[in-house]
Amino acid sequence: ARFPSAPHSRPMLSLQNSYDLEEVRAFDTRMRRELDVANVVYTVEPKMDGVALALRYRDGRLDAALTRGDGQRGDVITRNARTIASVPDRLAAGWERVFPGPVRAFEARGEAYLPLSWFAKLNAAREEEGLDPLANPRNATAGTLKTLDAEEVRRRRLAAVFYQLFPLDPPAPELPSHRAELAALAQLGLPVNPILLVAGDLAEVEAHLDDLAARRHELDYQTDGAVIKVDDGEWQRRLGATAKAPRGALAYKFAAEEAVTVLE
């Protein structure tokens, strides 16, 4: 048996990656030039190393959940998504007032993940049962979401955070900024990452990147970098996207960790 696939309401794009601050500076220069402004306000948040998840709600109820798939179509994993404790099946009253206009259906996008603390407990339990340990949280999450037994998915206790929100029916109006998007997600009862840094210029972006790199080991999820976004929603829409990635966002990858190993 396999999961049915369905088209995405909008392509599920990835982010363009950067590996050094020169590329971040070039990104800022490009943004200011294309928008024809002296300064751009950015948001900076941890880049979670999870598995992309799209939730569609209609009339306050979870209607469908899709994986990224090839970005154009994804697998429909609605039953499995319902087992994630932080994903509400039915939204609290007043959910429709979160949007600037009347909305019957909307989509929330984010990441499913296995918290590191729980991943360690799962592996300890597996070892006691004589089973092979799960290789890493991301692969375990991807495998769990594609498990046919929803009860087994529930036992794995996946978590999720969301960072994108847009109306589906009727399709307008959009939210005014990324900060407004996250506030609306939280108001809907969908979990968001509590770490959201705001930068008024490039110097603040760089300070926030240093801050997140220093804090990455305190987090209960795997992170390999930070996401820098143009906060203004109208500007984001004006910048548009390439075939692969939105133009108004950049993933900055932290330097890879180095360790010494002894080969015997």
C-alpha positions as CSV (number, residue, x, y, z in Angstrom):
1,A,0.0,0.0,0.0
2,R,1.1,3.5,-0.7
3,F,0.0,7.0,0.2
4,P,-2.0,8.8,-2.5
5,S,-0.4,11.9,-4.0
6,A,-2.0,15.3,-4.6
7,P,-0.9,18.6,-6.1
8,H,0.3,21.4,-3.8
9,S,-1.7,24.5,-3.7
10,R,1.5,26.4,-4.5
11,P,4.9,24.9,-5.3
12,M,6.7,23.8,-2.1
13,L,10.1,25.6,-2.7
14,S,13.4,25.1,-1.0
15,L,15.6,27.9,0.1
16,Q,18.8,29.2,-1.5
17,N,21.8,28.3,0.7
18,S,24.7,30.5,1.7
19,Y,27.8,29.3,3.5
20,D,29.6,32.5,4.4
21,L,28.8,36.1,5.4
22,E,29.9,37.5,2.0
23,E,26.9,35.7,0.5
24,V,24.7,37.2,3.2
25,R,26.0,40.7,2.4
26,A,25.5,40.1,-1.3
27,F,21.9,39.0,-0.6
28,D,21.3,42.3,1.4
29,T,22.7,44.4,-1.4
30,R,20.5,42.6,-3.9
31,M,17.4,43.0,-1.8
32,R,18.0,46.8,-1.3
33,R,18.7,47.2,-5.0
34,E,15.7,45.3,-6.2
35,L,13.3,46.9,-3.7
36,D,15.0,50.3,-4.3
37,V,15.2,51.1,-0.5
38,A,18.0,52.2,1.8
39,N,17.3,49.5,4.4
40,V,15.4,46.2,4.7
41,V,13.9,44.8,8.0
42,Y,14.7,41.0,8.2
43,T,13.6,38.2,10.4
44,V,16.2,35.7,11.5
45,E,15.2,32.3,12.9
46,P,16.7,28.8,13.4
47,K,16.6,26.5,10.4
48,M,15.1,23.4,11.7
49,D,16.4,20.1,10.2
50,G,13.0,18.4,10.0
51,V,10.6,17.2,7.3
52,A,8.4,19.6,5.4
53,L,4.7,19.4,6.2
54,A,1.7,21.3,4.7
55,L,-1.6,21.4,6.5
56,R,-4.9,22.5,4.9
57,Y,-7.8,23.6,7.1
58,R,-11.3,24.1,5.9
59,D,-14.1,25.6,8.1
60,G,-11.9,25.2,11.1
61,R,-11.1,21.5,10.6
62,L,-7.9,19.7,9.4
63,D,-8.8,18.8,5.8
64,A,-5.5,17.4,4.4
65,A,-1.8,17.1,5.3
66,L,0.9,16.7,2.6
67,T,4.6,16.0,2.5
68,R,6.9,18.0,0.2
69,G,7.3,15.2,-2.4
70,D,8.8,16.8,-5.5
71,G,7.6,20.3,-4.6
72,Q,4.8,20.1,-7.1
73,R,3.0,17.1,-5.7
74,G,3.2,15.5,-2.2
75,D,1.9,12.4,-0.4
76,V,-1.3,12.8,1.5
77,I,-0.5,11.7,5.1
78,T,-3.6,13.3,6.9
79,R,-4.1,10.3,9.3
80,N,-0.5,10.4,10.4
81,A,-0.5,14.2,10.8
82,R,-3.5,13.9,13.1
83,T,-1.4,11.9,15.6
84,I,1.0,14.8,16.1
85,A,-0.1,16.2,19.5
86,S,0.6,19.8,18.5
87,V,-1.5,19.6,15.3
88,P,-5.1,20.6,16.2
89,D,-7.8,18.6,14.4
90,R,-10.3,21.3,15.0
91,L,-9.4,25.0,15.6
92,A,-10.7,27.1,18.5
93,A,-13.7,29.4,17.8
94,G,-12.7,32.7,16.2
95,W,-10.1,31.2,13.9
96,E,-11.5,33.0,10.9
97,R,-10.8,36.4,12.5
98,V,-7.0,35.8,12.3
99,F,-7.0,36.8,8.6
100,P,-7.4,40.4,7.3
101,G,-10.4,39.3,5.2
102,P,-13.0,36.5,5.2
103,V,-11.4,33.0,4.8
104,R,-13.0,29.6,4.7
105,A,-9.8,27.6,4.0
106,F,-6.1,28.2,4.5
107,E,-2.8,26.4,4.5
108,A,0.0,26.3,7.1
109,R,3.4,25.0,6.2
110,G,6.2,24.0,8.6
111,E,8.4,21.1,9.7
112,A,7.7,17.9,11.5
113,Y,10.5,16.7,13.7
114,L,11.6,14.3,16.5
115,P,12.7,16.3,19.6
116,L,16.3,15.3,20.5
117,S,15.4,14.4,24.1
118,W,12.7,12.0,22.9
119,F,14.9,10.6,20.1
120,A,17.4,9.6,22.7
121,K,14.7,7.9,24.8
122,L,13.4,6.0,21.7
123,N,16.8,4.7,20.9
124,A,17.4,3.6,24.5
125,A,14.1,1.7,24.4
126,R,15.0,0.1,21.0
127,E,18.3,-1.1,22.3
128,E,16.6,-2.7,25.3
129,E,14.4,-4.5,22.8
130,G,17.4,-5.6,20.8
131,L,16.4,-3.4,17.8
132,D,18.8,-1.3,15.8
133,P,18.9,2.3,16.9
134,L,17.4,4.9,14.6
135,A,20.1,6.6,12.5
136,N,19.2,10.2,13.1
137,P,16.1,12.3,14.0
138,R,15.4,13.6,10.5
139,N,15.4,10.2,8.8
140,A,13.4,8.8,11.7
141,T,10.8,11.6,11.2
142,A,10.6,11.0,7.4
143,G,10.2,7.3,8.0
144,T,7.6,7.8,10.7
145,L,5.4,10.1,8.5
146,K,5.4,7.4,5.8
147,T,4.4,4.6,8.2
148,L,1.1,3.0,7.3
149,D,0.1,2.2,10.9
150,A,-1.1,5.5,12.4
151,E,-0.9,4.1,16.0
152,E,2.8,3.5,15.4
153,V,3.2,7.1,14.3
154,R,1.4,8.2,17.5
155,R,3.9,6.2,19.6
156,R,6.8,8.0,17.9
157,R,5.5,11.3,19.3
158,L,6.5,13.7,16.5
159,A,6.4,17.4,17.1
160,A,5.9,20.2,14.5
161,V,6.5,24.0,14.1
162,F,5.0,26.2,11.4
163,Y,6.3,29.3,9.7
164,Q,4.1,30.0,6.6
165,L,0.4,30.7,6.4
166,F,-1.7,31.7,3.5
167,P,-5.4,31.7,2.5
168,L,-6.7,29.2,0.0
169,D,-10.4,30.1,-0.3
170,P,-10.9,32.9,-1.1
171,P,-7.3,33.4,-2.1
172,A,-6.8,37.0,-0.8
173,P,-5.8,39.0,1.2
174,E,-2.4,37.9,2.4
175,L,-0.9,38.7,5.8
176,P,1.2,41.9,5.9
177,S,4.5,40.4,7.2
178,H,6.4,37.3,8.3
179,R,6.0,38.5,11.9
180,A,2.2,38.8,11.4
181,E,2.2,35.3,9.8
182,L,3.8,33.8,12.9
183,A,1.5,35.7,15.2
184,A,-1.5,34.4,13.3
185,L,-0.2,30.8,13.4
186,A,0.2,31.1,17.1
187,Q,-3.3,32.6,17.4
188,L,-4.7,29.6,15.4
189,G,-3.1,27.3,18.0
190,L,-0.4,26.0,15.6
191,P,3.0,25.8,17.2
192,V,5.7,28.3,16.1
193,N,9.4,28.5,17.0
194,P,9.7,30.9,20.0
195,I,13.0,32.1,18.6
196,L,12.3,34.9,16.1
197,L,14.9,37.7,15.9
198,V,14.3,40.9,14.0
199,A,17.1,42.8,12.3
200,G,16.8,46.4,11.1
201,D,20.0,46.2,9.0
202,L,22.8,43.9,7.9
203,A,24.9,44.4,11.0
204,E,22.0,43.2,13.2
205,V,21.5,40.2,10.9
206,E,25.2,39.2,11.4
207,A,24.9,39.6,15.2
208,H,21.8,37.4,15.2
209,L,23.6,34.7,13.1
210,D,26.4,34.7,15.7
211,D,23.8,34.4,18.5
212,L,22.0,31.5,16.9
213,A,25.3,29.7,16.1
214,A,26.2,29.9,19.8
215,R,22.8,28.8,21.0
216,R,22.3,25.9,18.6
217,H,23.3,23.2,21.1
218,E,20.8,24.3,23.7
219,L,17.9,23.5,21.3
220,D,15.8,20.3,21.5
221,Y,16.0,19.8,17.7
222,Q,18.6,19.5,15.0
223,T,19.5,22.8,13.3
224,D,22.1,23.4,10.6
225,G,21.7,27.1,10.1
226,A,19.4,30.1,10.2
227,V,16.7,31.5,7.8
228,I,16.9,35.1,6.9
229,K,13.7,36.6,5.4
230,V,12.5,39.9,4.2
231,D,9.8,40.7,6.8
232,D,7.5,42.8,4.6
233,G,4.9,40.6,2.9
234,E,4.3,43.0,0.1
235,W,8.0,43.1,-0.7
236,Q,8.2,39.3,-0.5
237,R,5.5,39.1,-3.2
238,R,7.2,41.7,-5.3
239,L,10.5,39.9,-5.2
240,G,8.7,36.6,-6.2
241,A,10.6,33.3,-6.7
242,T,12.9,31.5,-9.0
243,A,11.8,28.0,-10.1
244,K,13.4,26.6,-6.9
245,A,13.4,29.2,-4.2
246,P,11.7,32.5,-3.0
247,R,14.0,35.4,-3.8
248,G,13.3,37.2,-0.5
249,A,14.8,34.5,1.8
250,L,18.2,32.9,2.4
251,A,19.3,29.9,4.4
252,Y,22.6,30.6,6.1
253,K,24.4,27.3,7.0
254,F,26.6,27.2,10.1
255,A,30.1,26.0,9.7
256,A,30.2,22.2,9.9
257,E,31.3,20.8,13.2
258,E,34.7,19.2,13.2
259,A,35.7,16.3,15.4
260,V,38.8,14.1,15.6
261,T,38.3,10.3,15.2
262,V,40.8,7.5,15.7
263,L,40.9,4.8,13.0
264,E,42.1,1.6,14.5
